Amino acid sequence: MHIQVGFELVYELPQPTPMILALSIHYSRASDLIRPDHLITYPSVPVSAYRDSFGNWCTRLIAPQGRLTLTADALVRDSGEPEPVMPQAWQHEVANLPEEALMFLLGSRYCETDRLTDIAWNLFGHTPPGWPRVQAICDFVQGHIRFGYEHADSRKSALEVYNDGVGVCRDYAHLAITFCRCMNIPARYCTGYLGDIGMPPPYATMDFSGWFEAYLAGTWYTFDARNNQPRIGRILMARGRDAADVAISTAFGANTLQSFRVWTDEVSPAGAAG
């Protein structure tokens, strides 16, 4: 299967402004890139790239005063298979976790484990550890939160999402991640492309998506509390402790996002070649 993905972001800036972008497809999908997602800027400005502490590809630039358009368009090879479901995947004892997983047990900017631990154990302490426990968390979060773009708020934490019961995909992920960590399951935030391949219409306006990965049986597995079912064609961009680590753009000065467009579509090999 071939999937065409990309974005167009248009910013208005009152003065030259440094920016950091986390918009590149994750290096783990590098061998799947038929056409790379090279960043194009209008007007043209110098850019440089680096790896952050989580291994994500990031881009630095200085946005000029006025309008700046950022765009990329990639073609990605995908298996076309739904994500795996592994109900026998076990939960590690904390003492046996690898060191690199330990940071994903701790509280973070949007995931206040200290304030949700008692709630988590009351809700999930009776569930079987491992995959069934993570699935129970996803089931609860999906049923507890009412989705709506009008509820998007970049300041909202997991506790606020739990209390409010409304949010967007990042809020579902933050609450599920926090519950997992409270139950001693390492969990990390993911962002990327998720289209509607294999799903029935109607289709919502495309956006970047947020989900999470939980560490079970020596492997990081994908979970999605918002959609709560295996999906086809999910394409990772970045991972971190929570959304603060993987913001698609960070501007060090005043800016206004004037327009925002994302696409992810299955295309035929013949159409892709054209």
Phi, psi and omega in degrees: 000139175248134180235126175266125180230154177175184183205162169218118179242133180239122181246151171241128185231132182283347181201164176304132191220122174294143179222147170242133182240138173240068187243003182273145174298140186299145183300337180293345177256012185302320182287349179267356185278109174281318172233115186295157181269061180295133179285132176241134180241142173233116358290167180292130177224154177295141177228153173223157185235153176205164174263131177278184186291347178260002180089004180284144174281126179237155181237138176246143174201166171248111181288134179285164173297140180106215185265135176231127176250130176244130180212154175206153180213121185233159174238124189238134174276134181224153181293334184078006180265146174297156178297147185290149172243123186233075186298342179271358181295125188268165178263132179284146164293143182304321181296340183257003180287145173294151185301324183292345179270344190295324181298337182271013167261346189268158174295156180213185188311312184255001186234088187272084182300326183294334184262353182239002184298312181298319178297316181299313182292326176293324182279322192236001181297337181271353185278152177297136180293160179095210183307315181301327179290316178296321178295322176297322177296315179298318179300315180296311184298317179300320180283337185276330186255135173261122185282142173184128181298335179292347180265002181296130180206112185293350180266352189284130180260174181300318180297318178295322177296316179300317182287322184279325181073018177222156179168190178240184190303322180296328180289320174302314182295316181298317181292317179295318178300314182297315177299318178300312181297321177298330180265017176067031175247117178300137180214139181228150184277142178229148174224150181171204181263137172215108180270195183252024182299127179082001182256149178283151174288167007279156181254139179281165173300135186289146181210165166294154185239153175240136177213194179213165175237139177244144183266111181223140175050040175077012184221147172273119181250145180279133172226151183218096184291337178289308182268327171056043173198154178299137182239165179250136170081026175287131184236113185286139171252310186205153177234153175190189180291321175199190186297337179298331182278344189228033177303134182297329175211142174232117181253133182263061181162175182297141177198157176229127175278108186278323178207158190211121181219133180229142175224147174205110189221138171290134179230152178286152177305324179294316179293323179296321181295332180280000000 
